């Protein structure tokens, strides 16, 4: 077998859509992965295309072509597989045939809007890498009267509670009494970044909607709806990142 036909077992598991590569490495560490009947001790183990990989005694799902979906995550829904407190997760919103999809990044409980979902761990990792550099865009409603000059200070980046945030583009769309609507654009997407940088300026967020992730737009999707990105668009946008 040629070297080109081999890959690390964690990558094989991720490509099957069972879980992400990082989670696959954890499964190996827990002794839950076998190759040709032998329990693995390292996620660096390289497997060929004819070798049998099993997780918890079950063969991996057949590898399907990479797929990507746009999903409107509703307000009050977690970006998680399950919740110990029994709260609703985005998987509860999906039809059963899509419950194997993995989220690209996160949206917190009190945020809504575009969440990308994929069946391919490699695609997920590529889309989440800071080096990919794709901008996330949000519509944000805040309490208070907004000073555009204060917003412009975020373009140089800001440190909040010891955490350094990169450049953030924030523009005032309209002021409505005691509330204002903003358009916010950033590339890092750290945990609760939009809320923290705006609260640093004294503007408390009361609604946050992600409208775009790189070239992928929320469009006309309604809360709880999912729509598949066509193979043609996926290839145009991700080309070299797709498995060959």
C-alpha positions, 0 to 999 in steps of 0.5 A, spaced: 500 500 500 502 506 498 503 512 503 498 516 500 493 511 501 494 511 509 492 516 514 492 517 522 487 513 525 484 520 528 483 523 522 480 517 519 475 517 525 474 524 524 473 523 516 467 518 518 463 524 521 463 520 528 466 526 531 472 531 531 479 529 530 480 532 537 475 527 540 477 522 536 484 522 540 481 522 546 477 516 544 484 513 543 486 515 550 481 512 553 482 505 549 475 505 546 479 504 539 481 498 535 484 497 529 484 490 526 482 487 533 487 491 537 486 496 542 490 502 540 495 506 545 496 512 540 492 517 536 498 517 531 497 510 529 497 510 521 492 506 518 491 503 511 484 504 507 483 496 508 484 496 515 478 495 520 477 501 525 472 500 530 470 505 536 466 501 542 466 495 538 462 498 532 465 499 525 466 506 523 460 509 519 462 509 511 466 515 509 461 520 505 463 526 501 464 532 505 458 536 506 456 543 509 450 546 512 448 553 514 443 552 520 440 558 524 441 556 531 435 559 535 436 563 541 436 559 548 439 553 544 446 550 546 451 549 541 453 542 544 451 534 543 448 534 550 447 538 556 447 535 564 442 540 566 437 538 560 437 544 556 435 544 549 441 543 544 442 544 537 441 537 535 434 537 538 432 542 532 435 538 527 432 532 523 434 525 525 438 524 519 443 530 520 444 528 528 451 526 526 453 533 524 459 537 528 458 545 529 464 549 526 465 554 532 460 556 537 454 560 539 453 561 546 446 560 549 444 567 548 446 568 541 443 566 535 444 566 527 448 562 523 452 556 525 455 552 520 455 544 521 459 539 517 460 531 517 467 532 516 472 533 521 478 536 517 473 541 514 471 543 521 478 544 523 480 548 517 474 553 518 476 554 525 483 555 524 485 562 526 490 562 520 484 561 515 482 568 517 475 568 515 471 574 518 465 573 522 459 578 521 454 580 527 448 584 527 448 587 535 443 590 539 445 594 545 442 598 550 445 606 551 446 611 546 452 609 542 458 614 540 461 612 533 468 614 535 468 610 541 466 604 536 472 606 532 477 605 538 476 597 537 479 597 530 486 597 534 484 591 538 483 592 546 485 588 552 479 586 557 480 583 563 487 581 561 485 578 555 487 581 548 482 581 543 484 583 535 481 588 531 474 589 531 470 593 526 463 596 529 459 601 526 452 604 528 447 602 523 441 606 527 439 609 534 432 607 536 431 611 543 435 607 548 437 602 544 442 601 538 443 596 532 450 595 530 454 591 525 460 588 528 465 584 524 471 580 527 476 574 525 478 571 531 471 569 534 474 568 542 469 566 547 463 571 548 468 576 544 463 581 541 459 582 548 466 583 552 469 588 547 462 592 547 461 591 554 468 594 555 465 600 552 459 601 556 454 598 551 450 592 554 448 587 548 441 585 549 441 581 542 446 578 538 445 575 531 451 572 527 449 573 519 455 571 516 461 566 517 466 567 511 463 567 505 457 563 508 451 567 509 445 567 514 440 569 508 433 568 509 434 562 514 429 562 520 430 559 527 431 552 527 432 551 519 438 548 516 440 548 508 446 544 505 451 548 501 452 545 494 458 541 492 460 546 487 460 552 492 463 548 497 469 546 492 469 553 490 470 556 497 474 550 500 478 547 494 485 545 497 482 543 504 477 538 502 480 531 502 482 528 495 
